[in-house]
Amino acid sequence: AALPEAHRFFFCGPAGPTGRTAGNLEEFHAELRTCAPLVLRHHLGRHDFSRWVRDVIQDLELAAALEAIEDHSMAASGAGLTERARGEILDEVEQRYLSSAVLV
């Protein structure tokens, strides 16, 4: 089910909104797979992913896992670390919510 507009995740980068949103974890996962590294880094640095999962999705366990990834990714810089964080977040969402059939 899709969330109401006010509760969707709005993807942004340093220049502002990208126009892309996610209304559930499946859409979040799909957008996270393809968003630009600058968009990913923007949200990692602000802890936006864990905040949205905690406050909107209300999954405290997933939020804690994402927060740890955000913390680790911001402790050092580099494109490799950003892409590693992307993979780790995708894995966490897949393990908790998405079946392999959805990801094909």
CORRAPE-V910510 format. One record per backbone hydrogen bond with DSSP energy under -0.5 kcal/mol. NH is the residue of the N-H (numbers start at 0). CO is the residue of the C=O. If there is no record, write none. Layout:
nh->NH co->CO
nh->NH co->CO
This chain:
nh->2 co->22
nh->6 co->3
nh->7 co->3
nh->7 co->4
nh->8 co->21
nh->9 co->7
nh->10 co->8
nh->10 co->19
nh->12 co->15
nh->15 co->12
nh->17 co->10
nh->18 co->10
nh->21 co->8
nh->27 co->23
nh->28 co->24
nh->29 co->25
nh->30 co->26
nh->31 co->27
nh->32 co->28
nh->33 co->29
nh->33 co->30
nh->34 co->30
nh->38 co->35
nh->39 co->35
nh->40 co->36
nh->41 co->37
nh->42 co->38
nh->43 co->39
nh->44 co->40
nh->45 co->41
nh->46 co->42
nh->46 co->43
nh->47 co->42
nh->50 co->46
nh->51 co->47
nh->52 co->48
nh->53 co->49
nh->54 co->50
nh->55 co->51
nh->56 co->51
nh->57 co->52
nh->58 co->52
nh->59 co->57
nh->62 co->58
nh->63 co->59
nh->64 co->60
nh->65 co->61
nh->66 co->62
nh->67 co->63
nh->68 co->64
nh->69 co->65
nh->70 co->66
nh->71 co->67
nh->72 co->68
nh->73 co->69
nh->74 co->70
nh->74 co->71
nh->75 co->71
nh->81 co->77
nh->82 co->78
nh->83 co->79
nh->84 co->80
nh->85 co->81
nh->86 co->82
nh->87 co->83
nh->88 co->84
nh->89 co->85
nh->90 co->86
nh->91 co->87
nh->92 co->88
nh->93 co->89
nh->94 co->90
nh->95 co->91
nh->96 co->92
nh->97 co->92
nh->97 co->93
nh->101 co->98
nh->102 co->98
nh->103 co->99
nh->103 co->100
